[in-house]
Amino acid sequence: MKIVRFLLGLVLPPLGVFLTVGVGPTLLINVLLTLLGWLPGSIHAVWVIAKHEEQMSTGRGTY
């Protein structure tokens, strides 16, 4: 599932963020960045997904 989220984060950034953290301020930021351009949205999505995976692997809870 992690690979799918990273791929979606590159292709459809808001969908990748939504599947990772759900609806919230992070998703709104990603939608706004994606509206400014595909590249900023994708960078933010990959960063959010990577941070979430890092926190889950260290046991720090959700993002």
Distance bins in CASP14 RR format, pairs under 12 A and 6 or more apart:
PFRMAT RR
TARGET T0000
AUTHOR 0000-0000-0000
RMODE 2
METHOD distances of the structure
MODEL  1
1 7 0 0 0 0 0 1 0 0 0 0 0
1 8 0 0 0 0 0 1 0 0 0 0 0
1 16 0 0 0 0 0 1 0 0 0 0 0
1 19 0 0 0 0 1 0 0 0 0 0 0
1 20 0 0 0 0 1 0 0 0 0 0 0
1 49 0 0 0 0 0 1 0 0 0 0 0
1 52 0 0 0 0 0 1 0 0 0 0 0
1 53 0 0 0 0 0 1 0 0 0 0 0
1 56 0 0 0 0 0 1 0 0 0 0 0
2 8 0 0 0 0 0 1 0 0 0 0 0
2 9 0 0 0 0 0 1 0 0 0 0 0
2 16 0 0 0 0 0 1 0 0 0 0 0
2 19 0 0 0 0 0 1 0 0 0 0 0
2 20 0 0 0 0 1 0 0 0 0 0 0
2 46 0 0 0 0 0 1 0 0 0 0 0
2 49 1 0 0 1 0 0 0 0 0 0 0
2 50 0 0 0 0 1 0 0 0 0 0 0
2 52 0 0 0 0 1 0 0 0 0 0 0
2 53 1 0 0 1 0 0 0 0 0 0 0
2 54 0 0 0 0 0 1 0 0 0 0 0
2 56 0 0 0 0 1 0 0 0 0 0 0
2 57 0 0 0 0 0 1 0 0 0 0 0
3 9 0 0 0 0 0 1 0 0 0 0 0
3 10 0 0 0 0 0 1 0 0 0 0 0
3 16 0 0 0 0 0 1 0 0 0 0 0
3 49 0 0 0 0 0 1 0 0 0 0 0
3 53 0 0 0 0 0 1 0 0 0 0 0
4 10 0 0 0 0 0 1 0 0 0 0 0
4 11 0 0 0 0 0 1 0 0 0 0 0
4 12 0 0 0 0 0 1 0 0 0 0 0
4 15 0 0 0 0 0 1 0 0 0 0 0
4 16 0 0 0 0 1 0 0 0 0 0 0
4 19 1 0 0 1 0 0 0 0 0 0 0
4 20 0 0 0 0 0 1 0 0 0 0 0
4 49 0 0 0 0 0 1 0 0 0 0 0
5 11 0 0 0 0 0 1 0 0 0 0 0
5 12 0 0 0 0 0 1 0 0 0 0 0
5 13 0 0 0 0 0 1 0 0 0 0 0
5 15 0 0 0 0 1 0 0 0 0 0 0
5 16 1 0 1 0 0 0 0 0 0 0 0
5 17 0 0 0 0 1 0 0 0 0 0 0
5 18 0 0 0 0 1 0 0 0 0 0 0
5 19 1 0 1 0 0 0 0 0 0 0 0
5 20 1 0 1 0 0 0 0 0 0 0 0
5 21 0 0 0 0 0 1 0 0 0 0 0
5 22 0 0 0 0 0 1 0 0 0 0 0
5 45 0 0 0 0 1 0 0 0 0 0 0
5 46 0 0 0 0 1 0 0 0 0 0 0
5 48 0 0 0 0 1 0 0 0 0 0 0
5 49 1 0 1 0 0 0 0 0 0 0 0
5 50 0 0 0 0 1 0 0 0 0 0 0
5 52 0 0 0 0 1 0 0 0 0 0 0
5 53 0 0 0 0 1 0 0 0 0 0 0
5 56 0 0 0 0 0 1 0 0 0 0 0
6 12 0 0 0 0 0 1 0 0 0 0 0
6 13 0 0 0 0 0 1 0 0 0 0 0
6 15 0 0 0 0 0 1 0 0 0 0 0
6 16 0 0 0 0 1 0 0 0 0 0 0
6 17 0 0 0 0 0 1 0 0 0 0 0
6 19 0 0 0 0 0 1 0 0 0 0 0
6 20 0 0 0 0 1 0 0 0 0 0 0
6 42 0 0 0 0 0 1 0 0 0 0 0
6 45 0 0 0 0 1 0 0 0 0 0 0
6 46 1 0 0 1 0 0 0 0 0 0 0
6 47 0 0 0 0 0 1 0 0 0 0 0
6 48 0 0 0 0 0 1 0 0 0 0 0
6 49 1 0 1 0 0 0 0 0 0 0 0
6 50 0 0 0 0 1 0 0 0 0 0 0
6 52 0 0 0 0 0 1 0 0 0 0 0
6 53 0 0 0 0 1 0 0 0 0 0 0
7 13 0 0 0 0 0 1 0 0 0 0 0
7 15 0 0 0 0 0 1 0 0 0 0 0
7 16 0 0 0 0 1 0 0 0 0 0 0
7 19 0 0 0 0 0 1 0 0 0 0 0
7 42 0 0 0 0 0 1 0 0 0 0 0
7 45 0 0 0 0 0 1 0 0 0 0 0
7 46 0 0 0 0 0 1 0 0 0 0 0
7 49 0 0 0 0 0 1 0 0 0 0 0
8 14 0 0 0 0 1 0 0 0 0 0 0
8 15 1 0 1 0 0 0 0 0 0 0 0
8 16 1 0 1 0 0 0 0 0 0 0 0
8 17 0 0 0 0 1 0 0 0 0 0 0
8 18 0 0 0 0 1 0 0 0 0 0 0
8 19 1 0 0 1 0 0 0 0 0 0 0
8 20 0 0 0 0 1 0 0 0 0 0 0
8 30 0 0 0 0 0 1 0 0 0 0 0
8 42 0 0 0 0 0 1 0 0 0 0 0
8 45 1 0 0 1 0 0 0 0 0 0 0
8 46 0 0 0 0 0 1 0 0 0 0 0
8 48 0 0 0 0 0 1 0 0 0 0 0
8 49 0 0 0 0 1 0 0 0 0 0 0
9 15 1 0 0 1 0 0 0 0 0 0 0
9 16 1 0 1 0 0 0 0 0 0 0 0
9 17 1 0 0 1 0 0 0 0 0 0 0
9 18 0 0 0 0 1 0 0 0 0 0 0
9 19 0 0 0 0 1 0 0 0 0 0 0
9 20 0 0 0 0 1 0 0 0 0 0 0
9 30 0 0 0 0 1 0 0 0 0 0 0
9 33 0 0 0 0 0 1 0 0 0 0 0
9 34 0 0 0 0 1 0 0 0 0 0 0
9 38 0 0 0 0 0 1 0 0 0 0 0
9 39 0 0 0 0 0 1 0 0 0 0 0
9 41 0 0 0 0 1 0 0 0 0 0 0
9 42 1 0 0 1 0 0 0 0 0 0 0
9 43 0 0 0 0 1 0 0 0 0 0 0
9 44 0 0 0 0 1 0 0 0 0 0 0
9 45 1 1 0 0 0 0 0 0 0 0 0
9 46 1 0 0 1 0 0 0 0 0 0 0
9 47 0 0 0 0 0 1 0 0 0 0 0
9 48 0 0 0 0 1 0 0 0 0 0 0
9 49 1 0 0 1 0 0 0 0 0 0 0
9 50 0 0 0 0 0 1 0 0 0 0 0
9 52 0 0 0 0 0 1 0 0 0 0 0
10 16 0 0 0 0 1 0 0 0 0 0 0
10 17 0 0 0 0 0 1 0 0 0 0 0
10 34 0 0 0 0 0 1 0 0 0 0 0
10 38 0 0 0 0 1 0 0 0 0 0 0
10 39 0 0 0 0 0 1 0 0 0 0 0
10 41 0 0 0 0 1 0 0 0 0 0 0
10 42 1 0 1 0 0 0 0 0 0 0 0
10 43 0 0 0 0 1 0 0 0 0 0 0
10 44 0 0 0 0 0 1 0 0 0 0 0
10 45 1 0 0 1 0 0 0 0 0 0 0
10 46 1 0 0 1 0 0 0 0 0 0 0
10 47 0 0 0 0 0 1 0 0 0 0 0
10 49 0 0 0 0 1 0 0 0 0 0 0
11 34 0 0 0 0 0 1 0 0 0 0 0
11 38 0 0 0 0 1 0 0 0 0 0 0
11 41 0 0 0 0 0 1 0 0 0 0 0
11 42 0 0 0 0 1 0 0 0 0 0 0
11 45 0 0 0 0 1 0 0 0 0 0 0
11 46 0 0 0 0 0 1 0 0 0 0 0
12 18 0 0 0 0 1 0 0 0 0 0 0
12 19 0 0 0 0 1 0 0 0 0 0 0
12 30 0 0 0 0 0 1 0 0 0 0 0
12 31 0 0 0 0 0 1 0 0 0 0 0
12 34 0 0 0 0 1 0 0 0 0 0 0
12 38 0 0 0 0 1 0 0 0 0 0 0
12 41 0 0 0 0 1 0 0 0 0 0 0
12 42 0 0 0 0 1 0 0 0 0 0 0
12 45 0 0 0 0 1 0 0 0 0 0 0
13 19 0 0 0 0 0 1 0 0 0 0 0
13 20 0 0 0 0 0 1 0 0 0 0 0
13 26 0 0 0 0 0 1 0 0 0 0 0
13 27 0 0 0 0 1 0 0 0 0 0 0
13 29 0 0 0 0 0 1 0 0 0 0 0
13 30 1 0 1 0 0 0 0 0 0 0 0
13 31 0 0 0 0 1 0 0 0 0 0 0
13 32 0 0 0 0 0 1 0 0 0 0 0
13 33 1 0 0 1 0 0 0 0 0 0 0
13 34 1 0 1 0 0 0 0 0 0 0 0
13 35 0 0 0 0 0 1 0 0 0 0 0
13 36 0 0 0 0 0 1 0 0 0 0 0
13 37 0 0 0 0 1 0 0 0 0 0 0
13 38 1 0 0 1 0 0 0 0 0 0 0
13 39 0 0 0 0 1 0 0 0 0 0 0
13 40 0 0 0 0 1 0 0 0 0 0 0
13 41 1 0 1 0 0 0 0 0 0 0 0
13 42 1 0 1 0 0 0 0 0 0 0 0
13 43 0 0 0 0 1 0 0 0 0 0 0
13 44 1 0 0 1 0 0 0 0 0 0 0
13 45 1 1 0 0 0 0 0 0 0 0 0
13 46 0 0 0 0 1 0 0 0 0 0 0
13 47 0 0 0 0 0 1 0 0 0 0 0
13 48 0 0 0 0 1 0 0 0 0 0 0
13 49 0 0 0 0 1 0 0 0 0 0 0
14 20 0 0 0 0 0 1 0 0 0 0 0
14 21 0 0 0 0 0 1 0 0 0 0 0
14 22 0 0 0 0 0 1 0 0 0 0 0
14 23 0 0 0 0 0 1 0 0 0 0 0
14 24 0 0 0 0 0 1 0 0 0 0 0
14 26 0 0 0 0 0 1 0 0 0 0 0
14 27 1 0 0 1 0 0 0 0 0 0 0
14 28 0 0 0 0 1 0 0 0 0 0 0
14 29 0 0 0 0 1 0 0 0 0 0 0
14 30 1 0 1 0 0 0 0 0 0 0 0
14 31 1 0 1 0 0 0 0 0 0 0 0
14 32 0 0 0 0 1 0 0 0 0 0 0
14 33 0 0 0 0 1 0 0 0 0 0 0
14 34 1 0 1 0 0 0 0 0 0 0 0
14 35 0 0 0 0 1 0 0 0 0 0 0
14 37 0 0 0 0 0 1 0 0 0 0 0
14 38 0 0 0 0 0 1 0 0 0 0 0
14 41 1 0 0 1 0 0 0 0 0 0 0
14 42 0 0 0 0 0 1 0 0 0 0 0
14 44 0 0 0 0 1 0 0 0 0 0 0
14 45 1 0 0 1 0 0 0 0 0 0 0
14 48 0 0 0 0 0 1 0 0 0 0 0
15 21 0 0 0 0 0 1 0 0 0 0 0
15 22 0 0 0 0 0 1 0 0 0 0 0
15 27 0 0 0 0 1 0 0 0 0 0 0
15 30 0 0 0 0 1 0 0 0 0 0 0
15 31 0 0 0 0 0 1 0 0 0 0 0
15 34 0 0 0 0 1 0 0 0 0 0 0
15 41 0 0 0 0 0 1 0 0 0 0 0
15 42 0 0 0 0 0 1 0 0 0 0 0
15 45 0 0 0 0 1 0 0 0 0 0 0
15 49 0 0 0 0 0 1 0 0 0 0 0
16 22 0 0 0 0 1 0 0 0 0 0 0
16 26 0 0 0 0 0 1 0 0 0 0 0
16 27 0 0 0 0 1 0 0 0 0 0 0
16 30 0 0 0 0 1 0 0 0 0 0 0
16 31 0 0 0 0 0 1 0 0 0 0 0
16 34 0 0 0 0 0 1 0 0 0 0 0
16 41 0 0 0 0 0 1 0 0 0 0 0
16 42 0 0 0 0 1 0 0 0 0 0 0
16 44 0 0 0 0 0 1 0 0 0 0 0
16 45 1 0 1 0 0 0 0 0 0 0 0
16 46 0 0 0 0 1 0 0 0 0 0 0
16 47 0 0 0 0 0 1 0 0 0 0 0
16 48 0 0 0 0 1 0 0 0 0 0 0
16 49 1 0 0 1 0 0 0 0 0 0 0
16 50 0 0 0 0 0 1 0 0 0 0 0
16 52 0 0 0 0 0 1 0 0 0 0 0
17 23 0 0 0 0 1 0 0 0 0 0 0
17 24 0 0 0 0 1 0 0 0 0 0 0
17 25 0 0 0 0 0 1 0 0 0 0 0
17 26 1 0 0 1 0 0 0 0 0 0 0
17 27 1 0 1 0 0 0 0 0 0 0 0
17 28 0 0 0 0 1 0 0 0 0 0 0
17 29 0 0 0 0 1 0 0 0 0 0 0
17 30 1 0 1 0 0 0 0 0 0 0 0
17 31 0 0 0 0 1 0 0 0 0 0 0
17 32 0 0 0 0 0 1 0 0 0 0 0
17 33 0 0 0 0 1 0 0 0 0 0 0
17 34 0 0 0 0 1 0 0 0 0 0 0
17 41 0 0 0 0 1 0 0 0 0 0 0
17 42 0 0 0 0 0 1 0 0 0 0 0
17 43 0 0 0 0 0 1 0 0 0 0 0
17 44 1 0 0 1 0 0 0 0 0 0 0
17 45 1 0 1 0 0 0 0 0 0 0 0
17 46 0 0 0 0 1 0 0 0 0 0 0
17 47 0 0 0 0 1 0 0 0 0 0 0
17 48 1 0 1 0 0 0 0 0 0 0 0
17 49 1 0 0 1 0 0 0 0 0 0 0
17 50 0 0 0 0 0 1 0 0 0 0 0
17 51 0 0 0 0 0 1 0 0 0 0 0
17 52 0 0 0 0 1 0 0 0 0 0 0
17 63 0 0 0 0 1 0 0 0 0 0 0
18 24 0 0 0 0 1 0 0 0 0 0 0
18 26 0 0 0 0 1 0 0 0 0 0 0
18 27 1 0 1 0 0 0 0 0 0 0 0
18 28 0 0 0 0 0 1 0 0 0 0 0
18 30 0 0 0 0 1 0 0 0 0 0 0
18 31 0 0 0 0 1 0 0 0 0 0 0
18 34 0 0 0 0 0 1 0 0 0 0 0
18 45 0 0 0 0 1 0 0 0 0 0 0
18 48 0 0 0 0 0 1 0 0 0 0 0
18 49 0 0 0 0 0 1 0 0 0 0 0
19 26 0 0 0 0 0 1 0 0 0 0 0
19 27 0 0 0 0 0 1 0 0 0 0 0
19 30 0 0 0 0 0 1 0 0 0 0 0
19 45 0 0 0 0 0 1 0 0 0 0 0
19 48 0 0 0 0 0 1 0 0 0 0 0
19 49 0 0 0 0 1 0 0 0 0 0 0
19 52 0 0 0 0 0 1 0 0 0 0 0
20 26 0 0 0 0 1 0 0 0 0 0 0
20 27 0 0 0 0 1 0 0 0 0 0 0
20 30 0 0 0 0 1 0 0 0 0 0 0
20 44 0 0 0 0 0 1 0 0 0 0 0
20 45 0 0 0 0 1 0 0 0 0 0 0
20 46 0 0 0 0 0 1 0 0 0 0 0
20 47 0 0 0 0 0 1 0 0 0 0 0
20 48 1 0 0 1 0 0 0 0 0 0 0
20 49 1 0 1 0 0 0 0 0 0 0 0
20 50 0 0 0 0 1 0 0 0 0 0 0
20 51 0 0 0 0 1 0 0 0 0 0 0
20 52 1 0 1 0 0 0 0 0 0 0 0
20 53 0 0 0 0 1 0 0 0 0 0 0
20 54 0 0 0 0 0 1 0 0 0 0 0
20 55 0 0 0 0 0 1 0 0 0 0 0
20 56 0 0 0 0 1 0 0 0 0 0 0
20 62 0 0 0 0 1 0 0 0 0 0 0
20 63 1 0 0 1 0 0 0 0 0 0 0
21 27 1 0 0 1 0 0 0 0 0 0 0
21 28 0 0 0 0 0 1 0 0 0 0 0
21 29 0 0 0 0 0 1 0 0 0 0 0
21 30 0 0 0 0 1 0 0 0 0 0 0
21 44 0 0 0 0 0 1 0 0 0 0 0
21 45 0 0 0 0 0 1 0 0 0 0 0
21 47 0 0 0 0 0 1 0 0 0 0 0
21 48 1 0 0 1 0 0 0 0 0 0 0
21 49 0 0 0 0 1 0 0 0 0 0 0
21 51 0 0 0 0 1 0 0 0 0 0 0
21 52 1 0 0 1 0 0 0 0 0 0 0
21 53 0 0 0 0 0 1 0 0 0 0 0
21 55 0 0 0 0 0 1 0 0 0 0 0
21 56 0 0 0 0 0 1 0 0 0 0 0
21 61 0 0 0 0 0 1 0 0 0 0 0
21 62 1 0 0 1 0 0 0 0 0 0 0
21 63 1 0 1 0 0 0 0 0 0 0 0
22 28 0 0 0 0 0 1 0 0 0 0 0
22 30 0 0 0 0 0 1 0 0 0 0 0
22 48 0 0 0 0 0 1 0 0 0 0 0
22 49 0 0 0 0 0 1 0 0 0 0 0
22 52 0 0 0 0 0 1 0 0 0 0 0
22 62 0 0 0 0 1 0 0 0 0 0 0
22 63 0 0 0 0 1 0 0 0 0 0 0
23 30 0 0 0 0 0 1 0 0 0 0 0
23 31 0 0 0 0 0 1 0 0 0 0 0
24 30 0 0 0 0 1 0 0 0 0 0 0
24 31 0 0 0 0 0 1 0 0 0 0 0
24 48 0 0 0 0 0 1 0 0 0 0 0
24 62 0 0 0 0 0 1 0 0 0 0 0
24 63 0 0 0 0 0 1 0 0 0 0 0
25 31 0 0 0 0 0 1 0 0 0 0 0
25 32 0 0 0 0 0 1 0 0 0 0 0
25 48 0 0 0 0 0 1 0 0 0 0 0
25 63 0 0 0 0 0 1 0 0 0 0 0
26 32 0 0 0 0 0 1 0 0 0 0 0
26 33 0 0 0 0 0 1 0 0 0 0 0
26 41 0 0 0 0 0 1 0 0 0 0 0
26 44 0 0 0 0 1 0 0 0 0 0 0
26 45 0 0 0 0 1 0 0 0 0 0 0
26 47 0 0 0 0 0 1 0 0 0 0 0
26 48 1 0 1 0 0 0 0 0 0 0 0
26 49 0 0 0 0 0 1 0 0 0 0 0
26 51 0 0 0 0 1 0 0 0 0 0 0
26 52 0 0 0 0 1 0 0 0 0 0 0
26 62 0 0 0 0 0 1 0 0 0 0 0
26 63 1 0 0 1 0 0 0 0 0 0 0
27 33 0 0 0 0 0 1 0 0 0 0 0
27 34 0 0 0 0 0 1 0 0 0 0 0
27 41 0 0 0 0 0 1 0 0 0 0 0
27 44 0 0 0 0 0 1 0 0 0 0 0
27 45 0 0 0 0 1 0 0 0 0 0 0
27 48 0 0 0 0 1 0 0 0 0 0 0
27 63 0 0 0 0 0 1 0 0 0 0 0
28 34 0 0 0 0 0 1 0 0 0 0 0
28 35 0 0 0 0 0 1 0 0 0 0 0
28 44 0 0 0 0 0 1 0 0 0 0 0
29 35 0 0 0 0 0 1 0 0 0 0 0
29 36 0 0 0 0 0 1 0 0 0 0 0
29 40 0 0 0 0 0 1 0 0 0 0 0
29 41 0 0 0 0 1 0 0 0 0 0 0
29 43 0 0 0 0 0 1 0 0 0 0 0
29 44 1 0 0 1 0 0 0 0 0 0 0
29 45 0 0 0 0 0 1 0 0 0 0 0
29 47 0 0 0 0 0 1 0 0 0 0 0
29 48 0 0 0 0 1 0 0 0 0 0 0
30 36 0 0 0 0 0 1 0 0 0 0 0
30 37 0 0 0 0 0 1 0 0 0 0 0
30 38 0 0 0 0 0 1 0 0 0 0 0
30 40 0 0 0 0 1 0 0 0 0 0 0
30 41 1 0 1 0 0 0 0 0 0 0 0
30 42 0 0 0 0 1 0 0 0 0 0 0
30 43 0 0 0 0 1 0 0 0 0 0 0
30 44 1 0 1 0 0 0 0 0 0 0 0
30 45 1 0 1 0 0 0 0 0 0 0 0
30 46 0 0 0 0 0 1 0 0 0 0 0
30 47 0 0 0 0 1 0 0 0 0 0 0
30 48 1 0 0 1 0 0 0 0 0 0 0
30 49 0 0 0 0 0 1 0 0 0 0 0
31 37 0 0 0 0 0 1 0 0 0 0 0
31 40 0 0 0 0 0 1 0 0 0 0 0
31 41 0 0 0 0 1 0 0 0 0 0 0
31 44 0 0 0 0 0 1 0 0 0 0 0
31 45 0 0 0 0 0 1 0 0 0 0 0
32 40 0 0 0 0 1 0 0 0 0 0 0
32 41 0 0 0 0 1 0 0 0 0 0 0
32 44 0 0 0 0 1 0 0 0 0 0 0
33 39 0 0 0 0 1 0 0 0 0 0 0
33 40 1 0 1 0 0 0 0 0 0 0 0
33 41 1 0 1 0 0 0 0 0 0 0 0
33 42 0 0 0 0 1 0 0 0 0 0 0
33 43 0 0 0 0 1 0 0 0 0 0 0
33 44 1 0 1 0 0 0 0 0 0 0 0
33 45 0 0 0 0 1 0 0 0 0 0 0
33 46 0 0 0 0 0 1 0 0 0 0 0
33 47 0 0 0 0 0 1 0 0 0 0 0
33 48 0 0 0 0 0 1 0 0 0 0 0
34 40 1 0 0 1 0 0 0 0 0 0 0
34 41 1 0 1 0 0 0 0 0 0 0 0
34 42 1 0 0 1 0 0 0 0 0 0 0
34 43 0 0 0 0 0 1 0 0 0 0 0
34 44 0 0 0 0 1 0 0 0 0 0 0
34 45 0 0 0 0 1 0 0 0 0 0 0
35 41 0 0 0 0 1 0 0 0 0 0 0
35 44 0 0 0 0 0 1 0 0 0 0 0
36 42 0 0 0 0 0 1 0 0 0 0 0
36 43 0 0 0 0 0 1 0 0 0 0 0
36 44 0 0 0 0 0 1 0 0 0 0 0
37 43 0 0 0 0 0 1 0 0 0 0 0
37 44 0 0 0 0 0 1 0 0 0 0 0
38 44 0 0 0 0 0 1 0 0 0 0 0
38 45 0 0 0 0 0 1 0 0 0 0 0
39 45 0 0 0 0 0 1 0 0 0 0 0
39 46 0 0 0 0 0 1 0 0 0 0 0
40 46 0 0 0 0 0 1 0 0 0 0 0
40 47 0 0 0 0 0 1 0 0 0 0 0
41 47 0 0 0 0 1 0 0 0 0 0 0
41 48 0 0 0 0 1 0 0 0 0 0 0
41 49 0 0 0 0 0 1 0 0 0 0 0
42 48 0 0 0 0 0 1 0 0 0 0 0
42 49 0 0 0 0 0 1 0 0 0 0 0
43 49 0 0 0 0 0 1 0 0 0 0 0
43 50 0 0 0 0 0 1 0 0 0 0 0
44 50 0 0 0 0 0 1 0 0 0 0 0
44 51 0 0 0 0 0 1 0 0 0 0 0
45 51 0 0 0 0 0 1 0 0 0 0 0
45 52 0 0 0 0 0 1 0 0 0 0 0
46 52 0 0 0 0 0 1 0 0 0 0 0
46 53 0 0 0 0 0 1 0 0 0 0 0
47 53 0 0 0 0 0 1 0 0 0 0 0
47 54 0 0 0 0 0 1 0 0 0 0 0
47 63 0 0 0 0 0 1 0 0 0 0 0
48 54 0 0 0 0 0 1 0 0 0 0 0
48 55 0 0 0 0 0 1 0 0 0 0 0
48 62 0 0 0 0 0 1 0 0 0 0 0
48 63 1 0 0 1 0 0 0 0 0 0 0
49 55 0 0 0 0 0 1 0 0 0 0 0
49 56 0 0 0 0 0 1 0 0 0 0 0
49 63 0 0 0 0 1 0 0 0 0 0 0
50 56 0 0 0 0 0 1 0 0 0 0 0
50 57 0 0 0 0 0 1 0 0 0 0 0
50 63 0 0 0 0 0 1 0 0 0 0 0
51 57 0 0 0 0 0 1 0 0 0 0 0
51 58 0 0 0 0 0 1 0 0 0 0 0
51 60 0 0 0 0 0 1 0 0 0 0 0
51 61 0 0 0 0 0 1 0 0 0 0 0
51 62 0 0 0 0 0 1 0 0 0 0 0
51 63 1 0 0 1 0 0 0 0 0 0 0
52 58 0 0 0 0 0 1 0 0 0 0 0
52 59 0 0 0 0 0 1 0 0 0 0 0
52 60 0 0 0 0 0 1 0 0 0 0 0
52 61 0 0 0 0 1 0 0 0 0 0 0
52 62 1 0 0 1 0 0 0 0 0 0 0
52 63 1 0 1 0 0 0 0 0 0 0 0
53 59 0 0 0 0 0 1 0 0 0 0 0
53 60 0 0 0 0 0 1 0 0 0 0 0
53 61 0 0 0 0 0 1 0 0 0 0 0
53 62 0 0 0 0 0 1 0 0 0 0 0
53 63 0 0 0 0 1 0 0 0 0 0 0
54 60 0 0 0 0 1 0 0 0 0 0 0
54 61 0 0 0 0 0 1 0 0 0 0 0
54 63 0 0 0 0 1 0 0 0 0 0 0
55 61 1 0 1 0 0 0 0 0 0 0 0
55 62 1 0 0 1 0 0 0 0 0 0 0
55 63 1 0 0 1 0 0 0 0 0 0 0
56 62 1 0 0 1 0 0 0 0 0 0 0
56 63 0 0 0 0 1 0 0 0 0 0 0
END
